[in-house]
Amino acid sequence: MKYNKNKNIQITFTIRENLYFRFKTLCKAEKKMPATVLKEFIKNYVEEKEIDNNGNDDYSSY
């Protein structure tokens, strides 16, 4: 396996057109690049899931 020094990844997905235009508007309003906004969305999502999962770690009743 070849080591890739560049840590960037490429993600391809399909979204509805109206959602895309809302996303573009958000990026322009915050004056941020789309990749930065997506990275923040993902980071926030992961943090919220970790908080949710920490409260539900009691599997002893199963």
N, C-alpha and C positions, 0 to 999 in steps of 0.2 A: 504494500500500500504506500503510495506516495504522500509525503507530508506536504500539506498545503499551508503555506505561511499566512495567506490571506484568510481571515476569519469571516469574511462576508459570505452570506448565503443568498440564494435566489429562490423566491417563493412565487409561484404562479397560482392564481385563483380567479374565479369568475364571480362577479357581483352584479346586482341589478343596476341599471343605468342611473336611476334616481338616487340610489345610495352612493354611487360613485361621485355624482355631482355634489352631494352633501359633504362627502369626504374632501373633495377638492376645495369647497368653500371653507371648511374647517381648517385645512392646511394654510390657505391664504389668510384667514383671519388671525391665526396664531403665528403667521410668518415663519412656518417651519416646512422643511422638506417632507414629502410623504413618507419616506422611509423612517424618519425620526418619529413621526406621529404613530406609525404602525409599531415601532419598537416600544414606545411608551405605552400604547394600548396593551401589547403583549406582556410587558413588565408588570403593569397594574393588574392585569387579569391573573397572572401567576401569583402575585402577592396576595390577592383576594382569595384565591383558591387555597393557598397555604394557610391563611388565617381560618378559613372555613374548615379545612381538614384537621387543623390542630384542635379544634373544639370537638371533633367527632372521632377521636382516636380510641375510644373505648369499644373494642371489639370483643371484650371478655364475655359478653352475654351470648355470643354465637356458638 
